[in-house]
């Protein structure tokens, strides 16, 4: 999707979701101490790092302990508000700010943490030829329900086959997944 479309889509979506952000911010602050936003270093286009924004869903200081650590529904680090935000993917709304800043796109491979990228093969590094996205081909194929290596292969497939038609297909599938709630949160 061209950057010229990413900007207005992100701006309109942020405007539409601003009441949700306000309610989420209040719920986060009432439920636990700490900031509303969670900031984490991620790897973007051409391997450059940026600070990705999300709504905080875990108690402060609860970074995952190791690469690939899955946060399950029963994880005690997840707050009450965080469970809902994760289940509905509303914790990702602040990624729209990353899109406006040019660090992310609406569609593309999800950004990963630097420790994961250190072990990438040259083939896997191809996922960094495009801006990371809010949603992507791997997310609509099964998200956390598929093995990590397969997700990376799906991201590389997207890089090699990206087109307006594929982006529209990904957006349509993402919308369906958000409406139905299938495949959004790990079991």
C-alpha positions in Angstrom: 0.0 0.0 0.0 1.5 3.4 -0.9 2.6 5.7 1.9 0.2 8.3 0.4 -2.7 6.0 1.5 -1.1 4.9 4.8 -1.1 8.4 6.2 -4.8 9.3 5.7 -5.9 5.8 6.8 -3.9 6.0 10.0 -5.1 9.5 10.7 -8.8 8.7 10.2 -8.4 5.4 12.2 -6.7 7.3 15.1 -9.5 9.9 15.1 -12.2 7.2 15.1 -10.5 5.2 17.8 -9.6 8.2 20.0 -12.6 7.5 22.4 -11.5 3.9 22.7 -8.0 5.1 23.5 -9.3 7.4 26.2 -11.4 4.7 27.8 -8.5 2.2 27.6 -6.1 4.8 29.2 -8.5 5.2 32.1 -8.9 1.4 32.5 -5.1 0.9 32.4 -4.4 3.6 35.0 -7.2 2.4 37.3 -6.0 -1.2 37.1 -2.3 -0.9 37.6 0.5 1.5 38.3 2.6 2.6 35.4 2.4 4.4 32.0 -0.5 4.0 29.6 1.8 3.3 26.6 4.3 0.4 26.3 7.4 1.3 24.2 9.6 -1.3 22.8 12.6 -1.3 20.4 11.6 -3.1 17.1 13.3 -3.6 13.8 11.8 -1.9 10.7 12.6 -1.2 7.1 16.2 -1.9 6.1 17.0 -3.2 9.6 16.6 0.2 11.3 15.3 0.3 14.8 12.4 2.3 16.1 10.3 2.6 19.2 7.0 0.8 18.7 4.0 2.0 20.7 1.3 -0.2 22.2 -1.2 0.2 25.1 0.4 -1.4 28.2 -1.3 -4.7 28.9 1.0 -6.1 31.6 2.1 -5.0 35.0 5.0 -2.5 34.8 8.4 -4.2 34.3 7.0 -7.4 32.8 9.0 -7.6 29.6 8.9 -11.2 28.2 11.7 -13.3 29.6 13.4 -14.3 26.4 12.9 -14.4 22.6 9.7 -15.9 21.5 8.1 -16.1 25.0 4.4 -16.5 24.4 2.0 -14.6 26.6 -0.9 -16.9 27.3 -4.4 -16.0 28.4 -3.6 -17.1 31.9 -0.3 -15.2 32.2 -0.3 -13.5 35.7 1.6 -10.5 34.3 -1.4 -9.5 32.2 -3.7 -6.9 33.8 -7.5 -7.1 33.8 -7.8 -4.4 31.2 -4.8 -5.9 29.4 -6.7 -9.2 28.8 -9.5 -7.4 27.0 -7.1 -5.2 25.1 -5.1 -8.2 23.9 -8.1 -10.3 23.1 -9.5 -7.6 20.9 -6.1 -6.3 19.5 -7.0 -2.8 20.8 -3.6 -2.7 22.4 -2.2 -2.2 18.9 -4.1 1.1 18.2 -1.0 3.2 19.1 0.8 1.5 16.2 -1.1 4.1 14.1 1.2 6.7 15.5 4.1 4.7 14.2 2.4 4.7 10.8 2.1 8.5 10.9 5.7 8.8 11.9 6.7 6.7 8.9 8.1 3.8 10.9 5.3 1.4 10.0 2.8 0.9 7.3 -0.8 -0.3 7.5 0.1 -3.6 5.7 3.5 -5.3 6.0 5.3 -7.9 8.2 4.9 -7.3 11.9 8.0 -5.7 13.4 10.2 -7.9 15.6 12.5 -7.3 18.4 16.3 -6.9 17.7 17.3 -10.1 19.5 15.1 -12.1 17.0 16.7 -10.5 14.0 20.2 -11.3 15.0 19.6 -15.0 14.1 17.9 -14.3 10.7 19.3 -15.9 7.6 19.8 -13.6 4.5 16.4 -15.0 3.2 14.6 -14.1 6.4 16.1 -10.6 6.4 14.2 -9.9 3.2 11.2 -9.2 5.4 12.9 -5.9 6.2 12.8 -4.7 2.6 9.4 -3.1 3.4 8.1 -1.1 6.3 6.6 -3.3 9.0 2.8 -3.3 9.2 -0.1 -3.2 11.6 -1.3 -6.3 9.9 0.3 -8.6 7.4 0.1 -11.8 5.4 1.3 -13.9 8.4 -1.3 -12.4 10.7 -4.2 -13.3 8.5 -2.8 -16.9 8.0 -2.8 -17.8 11.6 -0.9 -15.2 13.6 0.5 -16.8 16.8 -1.0 -20.2 15.9 1.7 -20.9 13.4 5.4 -21.6 14.0 7.8 -18.7 14.0 9.8 -19.9 11.0 6.6 -20.3 9.0 5.5 -16.7 9.9 8.8 -15.4 8.6 8.4 -17.3 5.4 4.9 -15.8 5.0 6.4 -12.4 5.5 9.0 -13.0 2.8 6.2 -14.3 0.6 4.5 -10.9 1.1 7.6 -9.0 0.3 8.1 -11.0 -3.0 4.4 -10.8 -4.0 3.2 -7.4 -2.6 0.6 -5.6 -4.6 -2.5 -3.5 -4.1 -4.6 -6.6 -4.6 -2.8 -8.5 -1.9 -3.0 -5.5 0.5 -6.7 -5.2 0.0 -7.1 -9.0 0.6 -5.1 -8.7 3.8 -7.1 -5.7 5.0 -10.4 -7.6 4.2 -9.2 -10.7 6.1 -8.0 -8.6 9.0 -11.4 -6.9 9.3 -13.1 -10.3 9.3 -10.7 -11.5 12.0 -11.3 -8.4 14.1 -15.1 -8.8 13.8 -15.2 -12.5 14.5 -12.3 -12.5 17.0 -10.8 -15.7 15.5 -7.1 -16.1 15.7 -6.4 -12.8 17.5 -5.0 -13.9 20.9 -2.9 -17.0 21.8 -4.8 -19.8 23.5 
